[in-house]
Amino acid sequence: MAPRFHMVESGPRPVAPFSHAVEDDGWVILTGQMPTDPAAPDAPLPEGIEAQTRRVMDNLALILGKLDLGLEHVVQCRCFLTAFERDYALFNDTYKSYFPANRLPARTTVGVTALAVGALVEIDLIARRPTGEVS
């Protein structure tokens, strides 16, 4: 089966040339999401790392949901923070609230010098469809 490239009509407006997700053989890779509001893409970003992390996680969940998946299907996340030392602890508190304590995906978190649209955080992820399910 060839890879499938997904654009979610109600998803966040892309800030670069990419698909929201690419799927192959049950693996679903979501492009890094920014803390933009899909309903108001030109609105200012939320203030602070907690609000931006929530918006990013909600955007990821929205895309997964449109692909008949949820955060429970996530196996790995990559997280990027522009103010790593300042924001890491609060970011972790917010991020982990989206997953059961016994079901945390594998994760890498990296401090970076800048992100698109002036964001404080960006997260991409890999999810896996349950065996036998293909969308």
Salt bridges, closest charged atoms under 4 A:
GLU23 OE1 - HIS6 NE2 2.90
GLU23 OE2 - ARG129 NE 2.51
ASP42 OD1 - ARG13 NH2 2.51
GLU50 OE2 - ARG54 NH2 3.66
GLU72 OE2 - HIS73 ND1 3.69
ASP87 OD1 - ARG86 NE 2.78
ASP93 OD1 - LYS96 NZ 3.88
ASP124 OD2 - ARG78 NH2 2.69
